[in-house]
Amino acid sequence: FKEDIKLVVTSPDKIRGRGKIALPNPVKDFAQREHLPVITVSKFKDQEYKMIKSTMPDIFIVVSYGKIIPQDILSLVKCPINLHPSKLPLYRGAAPIERQIMDGVEDSAVSIIRVIKELDAGDIIIEEPFKILPYETKGDVEKKIVEIGIPLLKKAIEVSSNGECDGMKQEGTAIYAIKITKDDELIVWSFDGLNIFNKIRALSPKPGAYTYFRKKIIKIFKAEIANFVNSRPPGAVTNVFKDCFNIACGKGCIKIFELQIEGGKRISAKDFINGFKVKEGESFG
C-alpha cells in the first residue's frame, strides 16, 4: 500500500513550543520517516497544480485537511474521497468531533464522501455508525475514528478504484461545526454542570478548556459531574477532598481530577490541592 502513495499534501510547518521552532505536523513527520514524497501547501497555486498533476494520481484521499481544494485539482481524478467524523449532513466543517461532544451527541458515524466544491456536502460512499459514550473525551473519540476509519477507507478505495464512485445524497438540514475559538475554550461557570463537563471532554487532551485561579490560567482535562447539592456561587470551590475537588456551576457541580497550571505540566488534582493549598470558598473564573 505504501508504494502506491504518489504524493502526500499537508499544511506548512508551524512555530511550536517555548523555543519558537518551526516544526512539521504529524503527517509530514510520518511521511518523511517513511520516505514518502511530501509537499506542504498554504495556498494552491499553479506550481502546486502542476506538481500534483505530474504524479498522474488515480485517487485523492482527504482527511482533516482543513482547506478548500480547488476544482481544477479535484478534477484530476475521477473520485476524490474524504473521511469525515460525523453523521452527515450534521456537523459539516472544521470541528465536528469537538462540537458533537459539546452538544452531548451520542449517535455519530465515520463517513467517507466524495469531495466536491461545497464543504463536506458530497455524496456518501460508505458510512459506519458509532457511539460517543457520555464520559469519552475528544482523544477517546479520535482513537475510535482511527480504528473505524482505516478499514472503511480501504473499502472506499476498492470501490472507487473500480470506477464505482456513486453514493447516497445527503438528506436533511446541514449543521456546521465551526472552528473552535479561544472564546469557546473558556469555561463559563454560570452554565450548568453538564454543559461545562461536555466542554472539558470536547477539548481534552488539546487544546484544553481553561479558567482562571489566583490570576493564573488553569486548563482542566479530566472531570466528572459531581453528585452534590450546590449552595455556593458559580466558580466557587464547594468541597476539597484528598484527590479531587468540586467547583460550583450555574446548576450542579463539577469534580476536578486533572489540570494544568499556566506555564506548567499536567498534574493531578491531588498535587494541585497540596501545592496551592486550595480552600473551600475560593473562586475559579
C-alpha positions in Angstrom: 0.0 0.0 0.0 2.8 2.4 0.9 4.3 2.1 -2.6 1.0 3.2 -4.1 1.2 6.6 -2.4 2.4 9.1 -5.1 2.3 12.2 -3.0 1.4 13.5 0.5 0.0 17.0 0.7 -0.3 18.7 4.1 -0.1 22.0 5.9 3.1 24.0 6.3 5.3 23.8 9.4 4.2 25.8 12.4 6.1 27.6 15.1 5.7 25.5 18.2 6.9 25.3 21.8 8.9 27.6 24.0 11.8 27.6 21.6 9.6 29.0 18.8 10.9 26.5 16.4 9.2 25.7 13.1 8.2 22.0 13.4 6.4 19.7 10.9 2.9 18.5 11.7 2.5 14.7 12.4 1.5 14.0 8.8 4.7 15.5 7.4 6.8 13.9 10.1 5.4 10.5 9.3 5.8 10.9 5.6 9.4 11.9 6.0 10.2 9.0 8.3 8.6 6.6 5.9 10.4 8.2 2.9 7.2 9.2 1.2 7.1 12.2 -1.2 5.5 15.1 0.6 4.8 18.8 0.0 3.3 21.5 2.2 0.7 23.9 0.8 -0.6 27.1 2.3 -2.5 28.0 -0.8 -2.9 26.1 -4.1 -1.3 27.9 -7.0 -0.2 26.9 -10.5 3.1 25.4 -9.2 1.2 23.0 -6.8 -1.3 22.1 -9.5 1.5 21.1 -11.9 3.3 19.1 -9.2 0.2 17.2 -8.3 -0.8 16.6 -11.9 2.7 15.3 -12.7 2.2 12.3 -10.3 -0.7 11.2 -12.5 -2.9 10.4 -9.5 -5.7 7.8 -9.5 -7.4 8.9 -6.4 -7.3 11.6 -3.7 -7.8 10.7 -0.1 -8.5 13.7 2.2 -8.5 13.5 6.0 -8.8 16.5 8.3 -7.1 18.8 5.7 -8.9 22.0 6.7 -8.5 23.8 3.4 -10.8 24.1 0.3 -9.2 22.2 -2.6 -9.8 24.0 -6.0 -12.0 22.3 -8.6 -9.2 22.1 -11.1 -7.2 19.9 -8.8 -10.2 17.8 -7.8 -10.9 17.2 -11.5 -7.5 15.4 -11.9 -9.1 12.2 -10.5 -12.5 10.5 -11.1 -13.2 10.0 -7.4 -11.6 12.3 -4.7 -12.8 11.0 -1.3 -12.8 12.4 2.2 -13.1 10.9 5.7 -15.4 12.9 7.9 -16.2 12.1 11.5 -19.9 12.8 11.8 -23.3 11.5 10.5 -23.7 13.9 7.6 -25.2 16.4 6.9 -24.8 17.0 10.6 -21.6 18.7 11.8 -20.0 19.6 8.5 -16.9 21.8 8.8 -13.8 22.2 10.8 -14.6 20.9 14.3 -17.0 18.0 14.1 -15.6 16.0 17.0 -15.5 18.9 19.4 -18.9 20.3 18.5 -20.6 16.9 18.8 -19.2 16.3 22.3 -20.1 19.8 23.3 -23.6 19.2 22.2 -23.8 15.9 24.0 -24.3 13.9 20.8 -24.2 10.1 21.3 -25.0 8.7 17.8 -22.3 9.6 15.3 -20.6 8.0 12.3 -17.5 7.9 10.2 -18.5 8.9 6.7 -16.5 8.5 3.5 -17.8 11.0 1.0 -17.0 12.3 -2.4 -15.2 15.7 -2.3 -17.0 18.4 -4.1 -16.7 22.2 -4.1 -19.2 22.7 -1.3 -17.8 21.9 2.1 -18.4 18.3 3.3 -21.5 18.1 1.0 -20.6 15.3 -1.3 -22.4 12.0 -1.8 -21.9 9.4 1.0 -20.0 6.5 -0.5 -19.8 4.5 2.8 -20.7 5.2 6.4 -20.3 3.3 9.7 -22.1 4.5 12.8 -20.5 4.5 16.3 -21.4 5.7 19.8 -19.9 8.6 21.6 -20.1 7.5 25.3 -21.1 10.1 27.9 -17.7 10.1 29.6 -15.4 10.0 26.4 -13.1 12.8 25.6 -12.0 14.1 22.2 -8.9 11.9 22.4 -11.0 8.8 23.1 -13.3 9.6 20.1 -10.3 10.2 17.8 -9.0 6.7 18.6 -12.4 5.2 17.7 -12.4 7.1 14.4 -9.0 5.8 13.5 -10.0 2.2 14.3 -13.1 2.5 12.2 -11.7 4.8 9.5 -8.8 2.8 8.3 -10.7 -0.3 7.2 -13.5 1.9 6.0 -11.1 3.9 3.8 -9.7 0.6 2.4 -13.3 -0.4 1.3 -13.9 3.0 -0.2 -10.6 2.8 -2.1 -11.5 -0.6 -3.5 -15.0 0.7 -4.6 -13.6 3.9 -6.2 -10.7 2.2 -7.9 -13.3 0.1 -9.7 -14.9 3.3 -11.0 -17.9 3.0 -8.7 -17.9 6.4 -7.0 -21.7 6.9 -6.8 -23.1 7.3 -3.3 -26.1 8.4 -1.5 -27.2 12.1 -1.4 -27.0 13.7 2.0 -30.5 14.1 3.4 -31.8 16.6 5.9 -30.7 20.0 7.1 -27.0 20.7 7.4 -25.5 21.7 10.7 -22.0 23.3 10.6 -19.3 22.6 13.2 -17.4 25.9 13.1 -13.8 26.2 14.1 -13.0 26.3 17.8 -12.0 29.7 19.0 -10.3 30.9 22.2 -13.7 32.1 23.5 -15.1 28.5 23.0 -12.3 27.2 25.3 -13.2 29.5 28.2 -15.2 27.8 31.0 -18.2 29.9 32.0 -19.1 28.7 35.5 -22.6 30.2 35.4 -23.5 27.5 32.8 -24.9 24.2 34.0 -22.6 21.4 35.0 -23.4 19.1 32.1 -22.6 21.9 29.6 -19.2 22.5 31.3 -18.4 18.8 31.6 -19.1 18.4 27.9 -16.8 21.3 27.1 -14.0 19.8 29.1 -14.4 16.4 27.3 -14.6 18.1 23.9 -11.3 20.0 24.4 -9.2 17.2 26.1 -6.4 16.5 25.5 -6.0 19.5 23.2 -6.3 22.5 23.4 -7.9 22.2 26.9 -10.8 24.1 28.4 -9.5 26.9 30.6 -10.4 29.1 33.5 -8.6 31.3 36.0 -7.4 30.8 39.6 -5.4 33.3 41.6 -4.9 35.3 38.3 -3.3 32.2 36.6 -4.7 30.4 33.6 -5.7 26.8 34.5 -6.6 24.2 31.9 -8.9 21.3 33.0 -8.5 18.0 31.3 -10.3 15.4 33.4 -13.5 15.9 35.3 -16.9 14.5 36.0 -20.3 15.7 37.2 -20.4 15.7 41.0 -23.4 14.2 42.7 -23.6 17.1 45.2 -26.2 19.7 46.0 -24.5 23.1 45.4 -25.2 26.1 47.7 -22.2 28.3 46.6 -22.0 30.8 43.7 -20.7 29.6 40.2 -16.9 29.1 40.2 -16.6 28.6 43.9 -14.8 25.6 45.4 -17.5 23.7 47.2 -15.5 20.7 48.6 -11.9 19.8 48.8 -11.1 16.0 49.0 -7.8 14.1 49.1 -7.5 13.5 45.4 -10.1 15.9 43.8 -12.2 19.0 44.5 -15.6 20.3 43.4 -16.4 23.6 41.7 -19.9 25.1 41.7 -21.7 25.7 38.4 -24.9 27.5 37.5 -26.6 24.2 38.1 -24.8 21.4 39.9 -21.0 20.9 40.5 -18.0 19.6 38.6 -15.5 17.3 40.2 -11.9 18.1 39.0 -9.2 15.3 38.7 -6.6 16.6 36.3 -5.4 20.1 35.3 -2.5 22.2 34.2 -1.3 25.5 35.6 -0.1 28.2 33.3 3.5 27.5 32.3 3.5 24.1 33.9 2.8 20.4 33.2 -0.4 18.5 33.6 -0.9 17.4 37.2 -3.4 15.5 39.3 -5.9 17.4 41.4 -4.2 15.9 44.4 -0.9 17.6 43.6 -2.7 20.8 42.8 -4.5 20.8 46.1 -1.3 20.1 48.0 0.7 22.7 46.1 -1.8 25.5 46.1 -3.5 24.7 49.4 -6.9 25.1 47.8 -9.6 26.0 50.2 -13.4 25.8 50.1 -14.9 29.1 49.0 -12.1 30.1 46.7 -13.1 31.1 43.2 -12.3 30.0 39.7 -13.0 32.1 36.7 
